[in-house]
């Protein structure tokens, strides 16, 4: 639950720093966070499998585009959250993942804390 609140706060921070990404309220950021988690669990693996050849050719850089696509999917699913284009989506995904990694100590594992 605490991680969910952190994630929503980081989404608000990213929207504050990026002029091409907008969120209506903290509640919308919480809904966006939950939808992003669900999309990352169910949609992202499918996109990674489909895009594996191009990801291999680009030495993994295409995974940034996949993250941007996930953000655009969340944009279409959540009212009050909007992204102007895929480049803002890629920047948003990068900032959210980097800041969340710093805040959570670099691991998703609660066993060592």
N, C-alpha and C positions, 0 to 999 in steps of 0.2 A: 504494500500500500504506500509506503514511504517512497519507494522508487517511482511509483506512478505519479506522485506529487512532484518529485524532482523532475521527472520527464516533462510534465505539464509546465513547470516553471521554466525549464530550459527551452521549451517551445515558445513560451512568451518572450523570453530573452532573444531567441533567434528572430522572431517576428519584429521585435523592437530594433534589432541591429540591421536587418535586411529590408530595404524599402520595397522589394517585390513580393514580400510574403506578409499576409495580414491575418490576424485572428481577432475575433470580436470581443472575447472575454476569457477569463481564466477557466470558466466552465467549458467553453468551447475548446480551449487548449487541453483540458482533461479528456474530452470526447475525442479530440484529434489524436491524443496520445494513445488511447485505447484502440482506435481504428488503425493507427500506424503499427501497433504491436500485432494486431490480427492480420493486417496485410503482409507484414514481414514474415509471419508464420506460414500463411497459406499461399500467397501469391508470389512472393520473392523466390522461393525454391523452384517454382515452375519457370519463372523468367530466367533464372540462372541456368537451368538445364537447356532451355531453348537457345539462349545466347552464349552457350559455352564455346562454340567455335570462334565467334567474334571476340569474346573475352580473352581467349587464348592468343589470338592474333594481336590484340592490343595490349598484351601483357598485363591484363587485369584492369586496365583503365575503364573498360566498358561497364564494369560493376558500378562506377559512379553514375552512369546513365541509368542503370537499373534502379539505383536508389532514387534518382530524380523521377523516374516513372512511378515508383511506389508513392512518392509525395504527391504526384499529380492524381493518382488514383484516390488518395485520401482527400485531396482537394475536391474531387467530384462527389465524394461520399459524405462530406461533413459541411453542413451549412454554417457560415460564419468563419470558415477557414478558406483562404484563397491564395493561390500562387500565380504570379503573372505569366511565367513561362518555365520551361524545363531547366534553364540555367539557374534561375532562382531556386528551383526545386533541388538541384544538385548542391547549391551552396547551403541551402537550409538543411539538407540531410547531412552534409559534412559538419556543419556547426553543431547540430544536435548530437550527432554521434561523438564528436570530439569532446564537447563539454560534458556530456553524460559520462563518458569514459573517465574524464578527470574527476568529476564529482563522485563517481562510484568507486574510485580507486583503481580503475583499469581492469576490474574483473567483474563478471556477472555472478560470481560465486559467493554466497553468504556464509559458507562454512568456515572460512578463515578469518572472519571478523569477530 
